[in-house]
Amino acid sequence: MNPYPQKKVITFNKHTDDFHFNVNYAELDHIPSNELAYIGSTNLSQVVLSGVGSALAKHQGENVEHKGIKAHFNMDDSGILNLVNVEFVAEKTVTESDDDSTLSKLGSTISKLFSSDAEDAEKKDENAEDKSAEASAEKNETKANETTTEKQNATEPEVKPKPKIVTLKEPIKSEEQVITLQPLSTDEFKASKAKITELNSIDKKRTERETALNNLEAFAVDTLMKMDMDEFSECATPEVVEEIKKLCADVSEWLYEDGYDSETELFEKKLAEIQEKTNPLFYKHWEHMERPDAIKAMKNMLNHSQEFLKTSKNFTKEANSEKDIFTDVEIGLLEKKITESESWLEKSIEEQNALKKSDDIKLTVESIREKMGGIDREVKYLLNKMKIWRPKKPVKKETENKTEEVVIEKEEKVEESQEEKPVEAETEKEEEVTEPPLQIGDAEVKDEHSEL
């Protein structure tokens, strides 16, 4: 998919010594004579080759075929033809020798014989009693091997080795002399670079001027069309609308008569005058168009915040002692923020509806966003606190520890007193603890308790 060939190879077959050749434009008959004059000289370069005879003499023989001297050219992305290299090319036919194949076959046969002898020697060492039988078997095997090899050699057809073609390349020294396109000197390069920079700046200024002209013309025409629409004309007083129409009409008339030849700065100045006059009108129109969506978004946020507030009240210390995530102060701040925002929104909507579209705006989209941001911060704070909240671990009080120590000390004292008392006292105490409650007529029990 290249627009022109990028590589070219020229082959010289008849030269046997050093020579030179010229590179020229060819097939220019289709170009008119007046255009050929702009091309100038059709001779591009001259290439001088040396070392041709020595390269040919190095590769001689019956099996060597000369393919000539090949000059490789390459055309870069700028369309300039460059000489890459020059080389002598020859092809040599190489075949495998029969001696090598015969020796390889003999070597394989001898290796087989040696391998069979080694195996037989191992068997002889292991079975010393059957030496005679093994010797006869060995002779039979060798004879069989000899007969089989002879049969194979007799039956196998002669295979002729295939010839191989090897390409030989020898570099040729070359010198290229460019005739038409000489490299730039230092001064010429600087001058060319300065000229390109100047052309770029001219293009940049031209683009800026055209952009300013198009912006002014488009804005004036678009504003005139919008002033005839009710949704825009209602956002300003009739006097302001007429003044804007007159200004846009004057600018359009000036452009069509003699304004196209003006400078960029004048176009930008005219555009700034119209924008300064129309910005308040377009701002009011934008506010009236965007306000319903902003009010709807705030009401949705207030509804969601109310639901979240109801849920959050269940996670206070009074409602749920185990999950006391929020404090009363935090709940009160969110409730206060929601209540204030609702009352502010209702009051602002009433005030704004009482005004005309051309009056100054009371309920702006930015003020609604600020109120929504305040509610959003409070809700996010409580949500983050709920995410990081963890139940408290039960901690033993100091009073409980003290009571446990007192109980332990009392038990130790009781045990010491029990060890000091005689055995009879212990039995009496056990009877006292384990006997059933007193019954009427039990005189012995009554006497025992009276004694105690």
Salt bridges, closest charged atoms under 4 A:
GLU65 OE2 - LYS67 NZ 3.39
GLU87 OE2 - HIS72 NE2 3.21
GLU91 OE1 - LYS67 NZ 3.87
GLU138 OE1 - LYS124 NZ 3.26
GLU170 OE2 - LYS58 NZ 2.95
GLU170 OE1 - HIS59 NE2 3.55
ASP203 OD1 - ARG206 NH2 3.80
GLU210 OE2 - ARG206 NH1 3.49
ASP222 OD2 - LYS226 NZ 3.12
ASP228 OD1 - LYS245 NZ 3.17
GLU231 OE1 - HIS285 NE2 3.12
GLU234 OE1 - LYS357 NZ 3.51
GLU243 OE2 - LYS277 NZ 2.84
ASP250 OD2 - LYS246 NZ 3.26
GLU330 OE2 - LYS385 NZ 2.81
GLU335 OE2 - LYS313 NZ 3.71
ASP376 OD2 - LYS380 NZ 3.16
GLU435 OE2 - HIS449 NE2 3.12
